[in-house]
Amino acid sequence: MFAPKKVLSVCSAILMILILASSAFAIKDQYNYMNGDSLQNALDQSAAIAIVDIRVADQFKDHHIKGAIQTCAYPVKSSADTAKLDASISDLKTGTQPVVVICPRGQSGAERTVDYLNANGIPSYRLFILTNGQDGWKHAVESK
């Protein structure tokens, strides 16, 4: 027998992915993008969403989106960089929530991160890049 809370949780996650997919992202090549307003709306509604911030430590410390996972993996060009993502992968793989990657400008560093996460078992339909990255974020931030 299925646990009602687990069924509800899975259904909610699938519904959130469908809602976000229908209005919150555009596809450029093989990458999914989520705009800042859509991400903020999801956060305002306490949606289950993982935010993976790859920016360097000083940038994260200066300002970041509330709830973001700090990885300091930018620019995600070396095995040392990708190793910084490994600590987050097992938690991300077991979840069903969308994963939004934050980099300075939402470009190649984020794309390399999405490629790495996808190659390590996180389905591409769950992976999003924040359009224009943290530099384009117009909503509230936290400092560490």
Secondary structure, DSSP 8 states (H G I E B T S, - for coil): ---HHHHHHHHHHHHHHHHHHHHSEEEETTEEEE-HHHHHHHHHTT---EEEE-S-HHHHHH-B-TT-EE---TT--SHHHHHHHHHHHHHHHH--S-EEEE-SSSSHHHHHHHHHHHHTT--GGGEEEETTTGGG--S--B--
